Amino acid sequence: MSDAPARPRGRPRTFDEETALDELTALFWRKGYSQTSVADLVESSGVHKPSLYRIFGSKEELFATVLRRYMNTRIEMFGQLVDGVGPGIEGIHTFLSLLRDDVVSGTSRHGCLLVASSTELGGTTPGFEDFGPAYRDAVRRFTRRLVERAGGSEELIAQRTELLVTWMLGLDVTTRGAGDEAEIDRIVDAMHATVDTWSTD
């Protein structure tokens, strides 16, 4: 019997799957789902078409994977922001300022991939049905944690949570729609002014 090691079956992968998903996420983020072709996916990932389908499935399955992965990362980021800003009205102000800084920097200038995809696809896609409502529910949960620490009645907490969620989604739409830094600052300043009125309730 030969002592030579058994040769692995199949062709070994020559790429890092997570890196490829990062590239594909950035591609969908820039171009949107409908405007991204399979040829674009192949070029961006560096993976040949047969391998792309074998590893990630169809374009719809790949996009569902991208959205779930993006959503988990974004919710984790928001959760860390909420947990780190401290209690009270000042905590909400700090959160708004940190969110503003994120929006005007780097890839966040494309807006939120989930919000952009919701407007394009009606908030649902094969493999991740109703991703739009799922994302809004997740945003609502961490926003409520932030608002609860500022106090107020159950009714006020619910109302302020919905207001902040709607404001954040609208900020993402503005950012995606080529809103410049001055426009974003006006929107953030308006929200700061609104939050200032909560401290007198």
C-alpha positions as CSV (number, residue, x, y, z in Angstrom):
1,M,0.0,0.0,0.0
2,S,1.3,3.4,-0.9
3,D,2.1,5.9,1.9
4,A,1.4,8.8,-0.4
5,P,-1.4,11.1,1.0
6,A,-4.8,10.8,-0.8
7,R,-5.4,13.5,-3.3
8,P,-8.3,15.8,-2.4
9,R,-11.4,15.3,-4.5
10,G,-12.5,18.2,-6.6
11,R,-10.8,21.4,-7.4
12,P,-9.6,23.3,-4.3
13,R,-11.0,26.8,-3.9
14,T,-8.6,29.5,-4.8
15,F,-10.5,32.4,-3.2
16,D,-11.7,33.5,0.2
17,E,-15.5,33.2,0.4
18,E,-15.9,36.0,2.9
19,T,-13.7,38.4,0.8
20,A,-15.8,37.4,-2.3
21,L,-19.0,38.2,-0.4
22,D,-17.6,41.6,0.6
23,E,-16.9,42.4,-3.1
24,L,-20.4,41.2,-4.1
25,T,-22.1,43.1,-1.4
26,A,-20.3,46.3,-2.5
27,L,-21.4,45.6,-6.1
28,F,-25.0,45.2,-5.2
29,W,-24.8,48.2,-3.0
30,R,-23.5,50.4,-5.8
31,K,-25.6,49.1,-8.7
32,G,-28.7,47.6,-7.1
33,Y,-30.1,44.2,-7.7
34,S,-31.7,44.7,-11.1
35,Q,-28.7,46.4,-12.7
36,T,-26.2,43.8,-11.5
37,S,-25.7,41.1,-14.1
38,V,-24.2,37.7,-13.7
39,A,-21.2,38.9,-15.7
40,D,-20.8,41.7,-13.1
41,L,-20.9,39.1,-10.3
42,V,-18.2,37.0,-12.1
43,E,-16.0,40.0,-12.7
44,S,-16.3,41.4,-9.2
45,S,-15.8,38.1,-7.3
46,G,-13.2,36.7,-9.6
47,V,-15.1,33.4,-9.5
48,H,-16.0,31.7,-12.8
49,K,-19.7,31.4,-13.5
50,P,-20.0,27.6,-12.8
51,S,-18.2,27.9,-9.5
52,L,-20.2,31.0,-8.6
53,Y,-23.4,29.0,-9.0
54,R,-22.0,26.0,-7.2
55,I,-20.9,28.0,-4.2
56,F,-23.5,30.6,-3.9
57,G,-26.5,29.3,-5.9
58,S,-28.6,31.4,-8.3
59,K,-28.4,35.2,-8.4
60,E,-31.5,35.3,-6.2
61,E,-29.9,32.9,-3.6
62,L,-26.7,34.9,-3.7
63,F,-28.5,38.2,-3.1
64,A,-30.5,36.7,-0.2
65,T,-27.2,35.6,1.4
66,V,-25.7,39.1,0.9
67,L,-28.8,40.7,2.4
68,R,-28.8,38.5,5.5
69,R,-25.1,38.9,6.0
70,Y,-25.4,42.7,5.6
71,M,-28.4,42.9,7.9
72,N,-26.6,41.0,10.7
73,T,-23.6,43.2,10.4
74,R,-25.6,46.4,10.4
75,I,-27.8,45.4,13.3
76,E,-24.7,44.4,15.3
77,M,-23.2,47.9,14.6
78,F,-26.4,49.7,15.6
79,G,-26.6,47.6,18.8
80,Q,-23.1,48.5,19.7
81,L,-23.8,52.2,19.1
82,V,-26.9,52.0,21.3
83,D,-25.1,50.2,24.1
84,G,-22.2,52.6,24.1
85,V,-23.9,56.0,24.1
86,G,-25.2,56.1,27.6
87,P,-28.7,56.9,29.0
88,G,-31.1,59.7,28.8
89,I,-31.7,62.4,26.2
90,E,-28.0,63.0,25.9
91,G,-27.6,59.3,24.9
92,I,-30.0,59.9,22.0
93,H,-28.1,63.0,20.9
94,T,-24.8,61.1,21.0
95,F,-26.4,58.3,18.9
96,L,-27.6,60.8,16.3
97,S,-24.1,62.4,16.1
98,L,-22.4,59.0,15.7
99,L,-25.0,58.0,13.1
100,R,-24.4,61.2,11.2
101,D,-20.6,60.5,11.1
102,D,-21.2,57.0,9.8
103,V,-23.6,58.3,7.0
104,V,-21.1,60.8,5.6
105,S,-18.2,58.5,5.5
106,G,-17.0,55.6,3.3
107,T,-19.4,53.2,1.8
108,S,-22.2,54.5,3.9
109,R,-22.5,57.3,1.4
110,H,-24.4,54.7,-0.7
111,G,-27.1,54.6,1.9
112,C,-28.3,51.4,3.5
113,L,-28.4,48.4,1.1
114,L,-31.5,47.0,2.8
115,V,-33.4,50.3,2.5
116,A,-32.3,50.7,-1.1
117,S,-33.3,47.2,-2.0
118,S,-36.6,47.6,-0.2
119,T,-37.5,50.5,-2.5
120,E,-36.3,48.5,-5.6
121,L,-37.8,45.1,-4.8
122,G,-40.8,45.9,-2.5
123,G,-39.0,44.6,0.5
124,T,-39.0,40.9,-0.5
125,T,-36.8,38.6,-2.5
126,P,-36.7,34.8,-3.0
127,G,-34.7,33.2,-0.2
128,F,-35.3,36.2,2.1
129,E,-39.0,36.9,1.9
130,D,-40.1,40.2,3.6
131,F,-36.5,41.3,4.3
132,G,-37.9,44.9,4.4
133,P,-40.2,44.3,7.4
134,A,-37.6,42.1,9.1
135,Y,-35.0,44.9,8.9
136,R,-37.5,47.6,10.2
137,D,-38.5,45.3,13.1
138,A,-34.8,44.9,14.0
139,V,-34.2,48.6,13.8
140,R,-37.3,49.2,15.9
141,R,-36.0,46.8,18.7
142,F,-32.6,48.5,19.2
143,T,-34.2,52.0,18.8
144,R,-36.7,51.2,21.5
145,R,-33.8,50.3,23.9
146,L,-32.3,53.7,23.2
147,V,-35.6,55.6,23.8
148,E,-36.5,53.6,26.9
149,R,-33.4,54.8,28.7
150,A,-34.6,58.4,28.2
151,G,-37.7,57.7,30.2
152,G,-41.3,58.7,29.5
153,S,-44.7,56.9,29.4
154,E,-45.2,53.7,27.4
155,E,-47.1,55.8,24.8
156,L,-44.3,58.3,24.4
157,I,-41.7,55.6,24.2
158,A,-43.6,53.9,21.4
159,Q,-44.2,57.2,19.5
160,R,-40.6,58.3,19.8
161,T,-39.3,54.9,18.7
162,E,-41.5,55.1,15.5
163,L,-40.4,58.6,14.8
164,L,-36.7,57.7,15.1
165,V,-37.1,54.6,13.0
166,T,-38.8,56.6,10.2
167,W,-36.2,59.3,10.5
168,M,-33.3,56.9,10.1
169,L,-34.9,55.2,7.1
170,G,-35.6,58.6,5.5
171,L,-32.0,59.6,6.1
172,D,-30.8,56.5,4.3
173,V,-33.1,57.3,1.3
174,T,-31.7,60.9,1.2
175,T,-28.1,59.5,1.4
176,R,-28.8,57.0,-1.4
177,G,-30.4,59.9,-3.4
178,A,-27.0,61.8,-3.5
179,G,-27.8,64.0,-0.6
180,D,-24.7,66.0,0.2
181,E,-23.2,66.6,3.6
182,A,-24.9,70.0,4.1
183,E,-28.3,68.4,3.4
184,I,-27.6,65.5,5.8
185,D,-26.5,68.0,8.5
186,R,-29.8,69.9,8.1
187,I,-31.7,66.7,8.6
188,V,-29.6,65.6,11.6
189,D,-29.9,69.1,13.2
190,A,-33.7,69.0,12.8
191,M,-33.8,65.6,14.6
192,H,-31.5,67.0,17.4
193,A,-33.9,69.9,17.8
194,T,-36.9,67.6,18.0
195,V,-35.1,65.4,20.7
196,D,-34.4,68.6,22.7
197,T,-38.2,69.0,23.2
198,W,-38.4,65.5,24.7
199,S,-36.5,66.5,27.8
200,T,-39.3,68.9,29.0
201,D,-42.0,66.3,28.8
